[in-house]
């Protein structure tokens, strides 16, 4: 991984944590993800005239990725509804590189070495620490529905990471791939919201600027990751990207005023150490 690629992924990590915090900050999660998805679709449409169309071999990956992305958004909405941002974000993002390592070995032939396996073990220990430190005033008892939703979100992240890693490499056009992906996935939740909320446009108005900004940031963040995936292996990219865990923890504690506490900070830090070991590998 070159310094330019690493820098791009780090920028994506900060940007990703920021748009997730914006989405979490809108109390009605259906409204939040309607705006994020709609903003992403608009960005895709704007990019379309400037981007060569993806090669034919990339389209099965695009369709599969769009489906997985919608599932991911639904699970993320559920996670944010049940739990604090400062805990749900580290669990969802921290579990993803562990799954990416296994999926990349199985489907992309990228077999982890000893450093990466050590990183998996360390990051897993940190993940358990974050998960078991109580949420929403429940003391030290874990809130299993929230944790389950966050872990399922992490599995969805890992799935679309591998699908998109293979798809963008087959596309011959990273910009075209991200444009079409944003269009295909971005319209699903707005279409659903329009079908179930008669007052949708009125309800969206107070959050429009924040939500659409979140959509723009999501396109920028994932576009950088897709570009990086054409230049490095999937597991190290996923690992470095999840340095956003620390950014998310900071946003949760400082901006959203959530009680994170020393033990959870230490556990999140342990996850990042594990991710660093995977990156070293």
Secondary structure, 3 states (H helix, E strand, C coil): CCHHHHHHHHHHHHHHHHHHHHHHHCCCHHHHHHHHHHHHHHHHHHHHCCCCCCCHHHHHHHHHHHHHHHHHHHHHHHHHHHCCHHHHHHHHHHHHHHHHHHHHHHHCCCCCCHHHHHHHHHHHHHHHHHHHCCCCCCCCCCCHHHHHHHHHHHHHHHHHHHHHHHHHHHHCCHHHHHHHHHHHHHHHHHHHHHHHCCCHHHHHHCCHHHHHHHHHHHHHHHHHHHHHHCCCCHHHHHHHHCCHHHHHHHHHHHHCCCCCHHHHHHHHHHHHHHHHHHHHC
